[in-house]
Structures are given as structure tokens and as C-alpha cells.
Amino acid sequence: MKTMSIGELKTHLLEALKYVEKGEKTGITYCRKKEIKALLVPKDENVPQRKLGILEGKEYFMSDDFNITTEEEFEI
């Protein structure tokens, strides 16, 4: 695995992306300790799709006064 500092990454981003495109990982280091803080990894084309609707076909109860705003719905 190749490693690059933040400064090197900013300067050579295209080179890093080409390296990752070949299927290799690139570690991103930060500070003097040169600890890897992040990884650039190739996109996995075979990621299974998430199953939505896990309650389909099951019984559940939701109160009549249940109300959620759009902002609350997407909070993590």
C-alpha cells in the first residue's frame, strides 16, 4: 500500500486516483507521526443493494399522533 501526506495528495491527486484506479489502496497520512488517517480505496462494483422495507409483510403499530418532519427524518 502506498502512503501520501496531505500535502502530497493535494499536489498529486490525479496520480493517486490513477493508482487507486489500478486496484491499489493509498493511505493518507497526517502530522509528523505519519499515522494513516484515511484510505483511498477502489470502488467495489459488486456492492449488494440495501434491502428496504424490512417491515414488509409484518404487523406493526404506529400511533395516530405520530408526526415527523423532513429534517428529523434524515438526521443521523
DAGIKA-V375051 format. One record per backbone hydrogen bond with DSSP energy under -0.5 kcal/mol. CO is the residue of the C=O (numbers start at 1). NH is the residue of the N-H. If there is no record, write none. Layout:
co=CO nh=NH
co=CO nh=NH
This chain:
co=2 nh=27
co=4 nh=29
co=5 nh=9
co=6 nh=10
co=7 nh=11
co=8 nh=12
co=12 nh=16
co=13 nh=17
co=14 nh=18
co=15 nh=19
co=16 nh=20
co=17 nh=21
co=18 nh=22
co=19 nh=24
co=20 nh=23
co=25 nh=2
co=26 nh=40
co=27 nh=4
co=27 nh=29
co=28 nh=37
co=28 nh=38
co=29 nh=6
co=30 nh=35
co=31 nh=34
co=35 nh=30
co=35 nh=37
co=38 nh=28
co=39 nh=41
co=40 nh=26
co=43 nh=45
co=44 nh=47
co=50 nh=52
co=53 nh=56
co=55 nh=58
co=63 nh=66
co=69 nh=73
co=70 nh=74
co=72 nh=75
